[in-house]
């Protein structure tokens, strides 16, 4: 499991769990309880989706889609369980659907890659030692990976999320997450090598 | 794949896809959009569940056998016009 660096705030478990009363009312279809849950969790759900899709506008639309799915499934929610992981799992599924529906590279090939990176809210700046062309080719090669491998790799390698959180969000085991990350890195390396980029 | 290669690929990936700022939040309030989405999905349901039964056009509203009885009576009246006063008397 990759160690999270100390200057990166923990994204998971940062939202306090809503009261049992609110969760029970939500389960019965109470719109006010749903709004209260939305206000409490929209930021974390948006942040999680943004990590996966890396497009602020798409992340907003997918946050709306996620909460619509959450409302639609309210009677299947088990109020004894925490809300956050359940919401995150639905959000991950919505983000995966979006990635599957989107043609790989469709955005990267037509727009300025550096502008896209600049639009993404991020604290880190690219290393000037690595040429922009190599970064672009890496991002394009990454976009060509199967969506399920991409999600596991971006959450684990780039966002440094704990494997158990990724496993819970994807509904798979920790071992399966590690395997997906390994396969993603191996495929990425092969793709880059075929383009003459040797890491 | 060597561990060193794997780490280099990971480093390259981190440089190509910088991590998202954990404090990032939506640029607008998304609650109105959620409400609109809920309304859109519930509107077709309301249209089928909440509305009155659909009116059937006039000729189809009367069962076919009623039309058959009426046609028989008309034929009988045309064939035997003298029976019309008797029918009217018993109506």
Interface residues (C-beta under 8 A of the other chain):
Chain A: X8 X9 X10 X11 X35 X38 X39 X42 X43 X46 X47 X50 X51 X54 X56 X59 X60 X63 X64 X65 X67 X68 X71 X72 X117 X120 X121 X122 X123 X124 X125 X126 X127 X130 X134 X135 X136 X138 X139 X142 X153 X154 X157 X158 X159 X160 X185 X186 X188 X189 X192 X199
Chain B: X1 X5 X6 X8 X9 X10 X12 X13 X14 X15 X16 X17 X18 X19 X20 X21 X22 X23 X24 X25 X26 X27 X28 X30 X31 X33 X34 X37 X38 X41
